[in-house]
Amino acid sequence: MTGRGGRGTGPAPRARRDRPDTAARDDTAGTVGTDHAGGSDGTAGTDQAGASGGTAGTDRAGGSDGYLAVDSGGSGLRVAVGTVARGVLAERRSGEPVRTGERGIDPEHLMGQLVPMVRALTEKSGVGRLDTVVVGATGLATLGDALRAELPAAVGREFGADTLALAADAVTAYAGALGPRPGAVVAAGTGLIALGTDLTGWRRADGWGHLLGDCGGGAWIGRAGLEAALRAFDGRAGGSTALLACAEREFGPMPGLPGLLYPRTDRPAVLASFAPRVAECAADDQVAAGILRSAARAMAESAAAVCPAGGEPRVAFTGGLFKMGDVLVGPLAEELARLVPGAERVPAAGDPLLGSVRIASELVTGSLTLPCDDALLTVTSVRG
């Protein structure tokens, strides 16, 4: 396998579809999947012992199978250090997202945060050397050129790494949810993206951002709810007085809503912040319930688009949006059964950080089966 910026043992398989990478992470409703960092709610500098490892600070687990796993998203960084033999030994998080600029994701800003975090983790865990580094990053497919060009040398210099894998957050979400198995994963938070594989290539649906897609995601639901509120304010058909009341409590008088919303650079997150209000109204309001059913249909359509052909594909749904509960999950189960009748719906095993850990462990043992791809997953030999 090979990625940009290094030499490997063979060419990476091409993806079936080459689409831009849009974060499907929930910045308003919690962390995608199970929070393996545990501890405090987003507190920078929290160290935790992994379930399969020893106690951070007392395990002297040096050796050649040490790894660093990173989940870089819109709400900051989560980092885990461990070994294949002992599992995750310590975790740490930062609430500062990695900057993006003209060159895309800023590798210097990423390393500026990682270096002190990793030094603290290796000291506490006793992992002597981090041979393998896996970085899962939001926006990698379209904003990752600078990372691909500069990160291999940086992780070799700072951590002594031999191997670097760069993965889109959709890939780490897949690996965390399903592991190295064929199937499909829908990750839904502020945005929405679906990813599927038969282990020979990736299929991808949506992830087009809040203006062009992310259908069924948090921003999509929030926008639909606010539209229904404005319809009620105007006296047009399709309005919801319940959603209007919620919108006025959240944002003030409706005539001021465009001025509050349109200039915001974090507009998707603002829209997604209204999605929980739609869920709250759904039990008693037909318009709100209809919005969630339409969201469920869109999610099932994306899952159907990426499911591997043949057999009974496994499908997992992951992301903070599913904290809405039965008002969304119930219609989703019905829509998935209608569109993909042979699918086996399975619970997500974990979140994108677990996905990075799994990829790192499989790279160390030489057992990685998820397909490489120029945009979604590249593996680079740092030292050549």
Number of C-alpha atoms within 10 A of each C-alpha: 16 21 24 19 20 19 16 17 9 9 13 18 15 16 20 13 11 15 17 18 25 25 26 34 32 27 23 20 20 18 22 24 25 20 16 20 22 15 13 11 13 19 12 16 16 17 25 21 25 21 13 13 19 19 17 21 18 12 18 17 21 16 15 15 22 28 29 29 29 29 27 26 24 18 18 17 25 27 25 30 27 33 27 21 13 16 21 28 30 31 30 25 25 20 16 15 15 23 14 14 8 8 12 16 23 21 21 16 13 18 17 12 16 20 14 10 22 22 13 17 26 25 16 20 29 21 24 16 20 27 23 28 32 28 27 30 29 25 24 28 22 16 22 24 19 16 23 24 15 15 23 25 19 17 22 20 12 14 20 17 23 18 25 28 26 31 31 27 31 33 26 32 34 35 26 27 29 24 20 20 17 21 26 31 32 28 34 27 30 32 31 33 29 31 25 29 25 19 15 14 18 27 19 26 22 26 26 19 22 22 10 9 18 30 27 29 31 35 29 25 29 26 20 23 31 25 18 25 25 22 18 19 17 11 12 11 9 13 21 25 17 20 27 22 16 20 23 15 10 12 13 13 13 18 10 11 15 9 10 14 15 10 9 11 9 10 15 22 21 20 22 27 22 25 28 19 21 28 23 17 19 21 12 10 16 13 22 27 20 13 23 27 22 20 23 25 22 21 28 26 20 27 30 22 20 22 26 21 12 8 9 15 24 20 27 22 27 28 28 23 32 19 17 17 10 13 21 21 18 13 20 22 15 15 20 24 15 13 15 18 13 14 21 16 18 14 14 21 17 23 25 35 32 28 30 32 31 22 29 30 26 16 22 20 10 9 11 15 15 22 21 26 23 19 24 28 26 23 27 23 22 25 14 10
